[in-house]
Amino acid sequence: MRNAPLTHAHGRDRLAGTAPLRRPGAVGGAVAAGPGRAPVPAPVAGGTHPLVRGDENASLGAYERGVKAAFDAIKPTLRRISALQHEAEFEIQAQRVARMELGFTLPESLLADAWVDQLDMRRLFAWSVFSTYRRYCDDFFARDPLAAEDAETFDGFLRGCGFHTMDISPCADGRLAHLIRYVLRLPHRSVRRKSYAGALFDIEDSIQKWVETEMLRCRGGLPDTAGSVTRYLKVVAYHFSSGDPTREGCAAHGSDTARAASAGLERLFNFQHAIENAFCCGATIDLLLIGVDTDTDAIRIHIPDADGEIDLDRYVDSLDLFTATIRQDASRARHDIQGAIMESAPDAAPGMARLIEYLIENNFSQIAYVRAYHGKSYADIGHAERFVGAGIGFEEIQLRNLMYFAYLSTVEEATQDLDVGIGIFTRLNVARGLPVPVVVRFDYHGNVPGARARAVERCERVTGALQARYADLHRRGLLHVMQVVRDCNGTDPIEVLACTADAATGTGGH
């Protein structure tokens, strides 16, 4: 067992491994379960790491299994209902099965004429996906099941590292949907997440967010005052597949890992230069590039040097560090994490190095999580999303391969993201005769006059544009849309406006 720090540079051999996590200020040892969470140990095969939080893994695992089981029950339940359609009292039997297996009833209009015609299974499938999503959202906003125990201290920790905002742009691929709460183990309400195909974030949108953030600092002292020596941190998370790198990498970059990393870095530098050119050099922001292996959830972090420069060929690999430190005590394991960071970037800013140490240690728990519940790697190393989400919002989507993201204000500005998503679902669903379920959602600020009305109008406009762009799918009943809005200032559930899967009214009267 080698205890020396591990880093990567220009062709060094890659070790297999896994690694742990830590909370701000933690010094080792187990972390107690939060209120209402029993400290049930996670079933770890082959031992675990001293820095892994087994209680949190058990809680996150139970939540993921419960949510995905609800979506995965749809197909077998509808097959069962389809087999009943010519039996006596079909409607009563079908509703009984739906309530028992899915937890909701089906639209009466879709069942009423089954005796004279075939059931519209495409509509029933889309309706069931949408209804399951609605139940999932209601539960999320009512219970806050993914609340992080360190949420109250994270903001202070981040400022202590020298950053007042952490703005992360992962790829829109559903295999990165759990990046915040699972892979990096961050409080999902403490960081900004906005996903784009290939992690190629909209520079103008990020500039607008930067301006908004700095205005709040100047006028309201939030999250700290403009005079504080903290910076805006922009992060890009690209991805790759260690098991099938040429086919299961990032679709937007042709499964070319080097291209995905290079494109992400270029977008980061372009954003930084845009801020500096528009607001002078004093407005410089910090950058960070993270690679995610979607097979194992291990991360590689490209550490900026003292000048903020990032070398794509140098990075610290959490999987290597996990393997190298698994038999050490917590203190020695942390020492080696710090050593690997220093070896990779000896002149890295202390605050940046501290944050990276925290992220690597956090990721150790996710590596152990995947091993405990999925084996050496995920069985579904490819796409297995259940629906497409288009619009603005979706903070509740923190689970891997649940939803493909397409953040947008108009269809025209996000054609690449949508085309990639529709292409994925053409293989997942359409090839099997199933429709593409799309949730069009726009969150709004309820304290802004007219905000809800504008959100509703956007839902209608985007729905029409989707149906026009993918007219063939729409015409064949292979594209269904549910329109949703939500006041993001409160804790209320989503509001369903309309649903094309309801044959009778076209509205979402679940």
Secondary structure, 3 states (H helix, E strand, C coil): CCCCCCCEECCCCCCCCCCCCCCCCCCCCCCCCCCCCCCCCCCCCCCCCCCCCHHHHHHHHHHHHHHHHHHHCHHHHHHHHHHCCCCCCHHHHHHHHHHHHHCCCCCHHHHCCCCCCCCCHHHHHHHHHHHHHHHHHHHHHHHCCCCCCCHHHHHHHHHHCCEEEEEEEEECCHHHCCHHHHHCCCCCCCCEECCEHHHCCCHHHHHHHHHHHHHHHHHHCCCCCCCCCCEEEEEEEEEECCCCCCCCCCHHHCCCHHHHHHHHHHHHHHHHHHHHHHHCHHHCCEEEEEEEECCCCCEEEECCCCCCCCCCCEEEEHHHHHHHHCCCCHHHHHHHHHHHHHHHCCCCCHHHHHHHHHHHHHHHHHHHHHHHHHCCCCCCCCCCCCEEEEEECCCCCCCCCCEEEEECCCCHHHHHHHHHHHHHHHHHCHHHCCCEEEEEEEEECCCCCCHHHHHHHHHHHHHHHHHHHCHHHHHCCCEEEEEEEEECCCCCCCEEEEECCCCCCCCCCC
